[in-house]
Amino acid sequence: MFSTGCRFVVPLDGLDGTNPATTGIGGGGTQGGAGGRAGAGGGSAGGGAGLGGRDAGSVDGAGVADGNEPSDASPDANGIGPTLVYQGVDGTIRGIAISDSDLYWVEFGMGRGIVHMPKLGASQPVLLHRLDVGTTTAFDVAVDRTFVYWGDENQIWQIPVSGNVSTSPFSYFSTGSQIPRYIAVERAVPGVDANAFDPSQADVYVTTAGASIIYGTLGTSFIRYIEQPGIAGVAIYSPRGDAGGHDLLWGYGKGIKEGPLQGGGGIDITTSGLPVEGVATDGRFIYWIENGQEIKSFEPTTSAAPRRLCFDALQDLGTDGDIAVDDAWVYFTWPKKNQILKCPK
């Protein structure tokens, strides 16, 4: 059970560790997939307000504003504003991901790296892997039941979810000359795709700074889509109870596209004409950050227009935002404030 009235501000001070790493390998790979599905689109420019509004989490226990939110903040469409989950200190927050229990993110800066903490915020964040000081290419993180994955330089790295800063990560595959950005990993439907959690066979999809989508598994990689201007967030669309037919979703300069996992061509499923950054799905709805100003959701099997979540007034979140969802919450980053927040779905 989650509470919308709680707020957790937890710094990373005092975390320590080492940075052992192995070199990577690259190669060719193939992967099957099903075709895309059409969907309705649409959207409008908009955005958000700062923390608070009518959210119970915008005041402290005594009912006094805590200074983190403007007094004129607007609530989201549900009348509940976003709740602060984590406030970065000296590092820079990039991509986020969630498991059943934890929130993971990339935070680079002195003493920072791949970090996780319980979604309930009951304890301090834990450094899973320390990034090299001065790195600027670490961007996003993904997680399955067994491993955590992230991109840095031209490698996708992997470390066990049970690891710590003393655990040596290893290169899962190379992206060649292309710099990885947003990452998605295939997560199996329980009882259907159990083998997808084989640690040597997890399917990882990466958007790159070179406007491509790369597929990779242990030691192999292959470009699936090219020439996607403004390409950003990526997610694997696998409706609940679906034994197959998984598709790929990705944000780009004019909306969201969907296409088969094996490549071959994508179709527009949102047509706002505005750039999309982070993309996530809960199997039924798709969630995304639009134009660095709005959090939106959309059910592609209906003709309904996208809904705005979390915010109702124009606000600049900044570039390179990311988003993740679980059964109850939408988590997203506010790059300009170096924050991770959540709001009800």
N, C-alpha and C positions, 0 to 999 in steps of 0.2 A: 504494500500500500504506500503510495506516494502522497506527499502533502504539498499543496501549492503555496502554503504559507511559510515554507522553510527556505533559508538561504544559506549557502555555504561558501565562505571565502577562505581558501586554503592555499598558502604559498608553498613553494618548493624549497625554501631555505634549508640548508643542512643536508640535502641529498648528496650522495657520493657514489662513485663507481668508476669503472674503467671502460675502455673502449676497444676491446679486442675485436678484430674483424678479419674475415678471410677474403680472398679475391674471388671474383665471380667468373662465370662462364656463360656463354650464349650459344644459341643455335637455332634450329628451325623447329617448329611444332605445329600440330594441327588439333582442331577441336570442333566437334559437331555442335549443332544448335538448331533451334526452330526459327521460323520466320517471324517478322514483326507483326504487330496488330495496329490497326488504325484507331485513332481516337480524336475526340473533339479538342479544340484548342481555344485560345483566346486569353486575354489578360490586359491589364492596364498598368500604367505607371503608378507607383504609390510608394509606400514605405512604412517607416515605423517611428515609434517614439522611444524615449529612453526607458530605463528600468522603472518599473513602478506602475503609474497610472492607478488603476483600481485593484491591482494585485495585492493580496494580503502580504505577499513577500516584499512589498515596497516600504514597509515600516518595520521598526525593530519591535522587540517584545513589549515595549511600553507604548506602542502605537505612535512612535516619533519617527519622522523621516530620517533615514540613515545617511543622507547626503550623496548617495550614489545615483539618484534619479531626479530628473527635473520635475518641478511641481505641475507642469502642464502636460505631462506624459499622457498619451491616449491609450486606452485598453485595446485588446485585440477584438476580433469579431465575437468572441465568447464572453467579453467583459472581463477578461483576466489577462493582465500583462505578463511579460516574461519574468522569470525568476533567475537570479544569478546563481550559477553552479560553481564556477571557478573564476578567480581573478588572477591573471598572470602578473608576475612581479617584474623581473628584469628580462625575461625571455620573450619570444614572439610566438604566439599560438598559430598553428596552421591547421592541418586536417584533423578530423575527429572520427571515431568509430565507436560502436558499442557492442558488447557481448551480452549474455543473459544477465550478468551481474555488474559489469564494470564499464566505465567510460574510458576510452583511450584517446590520446592526442599526441601530436608532434609539437614540441616547444623548443625552439633553438635559442641559444644564448649561453652565457657562461654557466656551466654546471647543469644544463638542461639536456633534454633528449626525448626519448619515447617514454611517456608517462601514463599511468592509469590510476584510477581510484574507484571505489564503489559508487554506483549511480545514486545511491541514497546519500552520499557525502558523509557517511558516518565516521570516516577516518581520513588521515592525511593522504595526499597523493604519493605514489611510489614511483621512483625512477626505475624503469625496466632496462633501459639502455642509454648510455651517455653518448651524445653525438660529438663529433670532433669540433673543437672550438673554431669558430669562424665559418662553419659550413653554412651555405645559403641555398642548397638544393634539396634538403630534406623538406618534404611537403605534406604528404598524407600518410595515413595508417589504416590498415584493415585487420580484422580479426576473425578467426573461426574457432571451433571448439579446442583446437590444439595449439595454434600458432598465432603470433602477431607478425604482420608484414608492413614494411614501409619502404619508400623509395628515397635514395640519396645518390647523388651523382648519376651514374648510368646503371645502377644496380637496384634490384628489389631484394631487400634483406628479410630474413625470417629468424624469429626467436621463439622458444616455447612460452606459452602464457604463464607457465610455472617458473620461468626464469627470473633472473635479477641482474644487477649490473656486473656481476662476476661471470655471467653466462656469455659465452662467445656466440654472437650471431653468425649466420653464414649466408652467402649470396644464394638466393633461390633461383634467380636467372638474371641475365643482363638485358637491358633495353637497347643495346648497341650504342649508337651515338646520340640517342634521344634522351632528354632529361625527363624523368617521370614526374607526374603531378598527382592527380587524383587516382585512387586505387579502389577496386572492388574485388572481393574474393567470393567464390561460389560457396554458399552455405546450404547444406542438404536439407531437403524436406524429411523430417524424422520418419523412419520406416520405409522410405522410398529410395533416397540417395545416400545411404549411410556410407558408401565407399568414397563419397566426395571428401570425407575427412581423413582419408589416407594422407599422412603428412608429406608423402612424396608425390602426390597427385592432385593437390589442390589447384583449382583453376583461378588464376589471377588476371584481372584486366586493368590496364593502366592507360590513362590519357597522358599525353606528353606535350612538352612545350613546342614540339614540332607539328602540332595539330593532327596527331595520329592516335589510334587506339592499338595497344599492343596486348596480345595474349601471351601468357607464359605459365609454365610449370617447371618442375625441378630441372634446371640446366638447359631449358629450351625456351625460345620465344619466337613470336611471329607477329608481323603487323597485320591487323585485321581491317582497320579502316584508316584512310589517309585523307588529307585535304578537308579537315573539318574546322574551318576558321573559328577562332574563339573557343575551342573545345575546353571543357572544364570537368565538372563532376561526372561520375560514372556509377551505375548501379546495375544489379542483375535482377530482372523482374521475374519472379517465380510465384504466382498466385498460390495461396494456401490450398493444400490438397492436390496441387497440380503435379502429376507424375513426370512431367516433361514439358517441352515447349518453352523453356526459359529463353528470355530475350535480354538484350542489352539496352540500357537507357543511358543517354549522355546529354549533358548540357553543351550548348554552343552559342555562337554570337546572336542567334535569333530565336532561341527557345530550347526545346528538348526533342531529340530524335530517339527512335527505337529501331533496332535491327537485330538480325539473327546473330547468335554468338560467334558463328564461324565467319562473319563478314558478308560482304556481297551487296550491301546497300541499305541505308536507313530511310525512314519516313518521319516526317514531322508529326508529333502528337500534341505539341503546343505551338501556337502561332502568334505569340504576342509581338514578335519582332524585337524583343529585348534580350540582352545576354543573360544566360543562366550560369550560375556557379555550381555550388554543391547540389547533388541529386541523391535522394534516398527513396526507398519504398518499403512498405510493410506487407507487400503482397497484394494489396487491394488498391491503395492510394499511392500516388507519387507525390513527393515533397521536394521543394527546391527553393533556392535563393535566387530571386529575380532582380537583375539590374543593381545589385548591392543595396536594395531598398525594401524588399518585401519577402516574407516567407509565404509560400503558396502551396496548396495541395489540389489534387485533381484525380478523379477516378476515371481511367481511360475506357472503361466498359460502358460509360454513360455519356449522354450529350450535355451534361451539366457543365457550366463554366467553372474554371478554377476558383477556389476560395482563398481569401487572404487569412493568414493566421498570425497571431502574436502581436501584430502592429496594425494601426489604422491611420497613422499620419506619416508624412514624408520624413525619412531619416536616412542618413548615409551610414551604412554599416562598414563601408570600406571594401577593398578588393580582396580576392582570394578567400572568401568565406566558405564554410563547409557545413553540412547538415547530416544528422543521423536520427533515426526513429526507433522506438520500441513500441510496446502495446499501448502505452498511455501518453508518451511525451514526444515532442519534437525538440531535439537538441541542436543548437547552432552556435557558430562563432560570430563574434562581433570584432572583426580585426582591428578597427580603429581604437577600440577600448581594451583590446587584448583580453577578451572575456569569452567564457562559454556560458550559455544560458539555455533555459528550457521553457516551453509553454505547453499547455494541453493540446492534444491533437483535435 
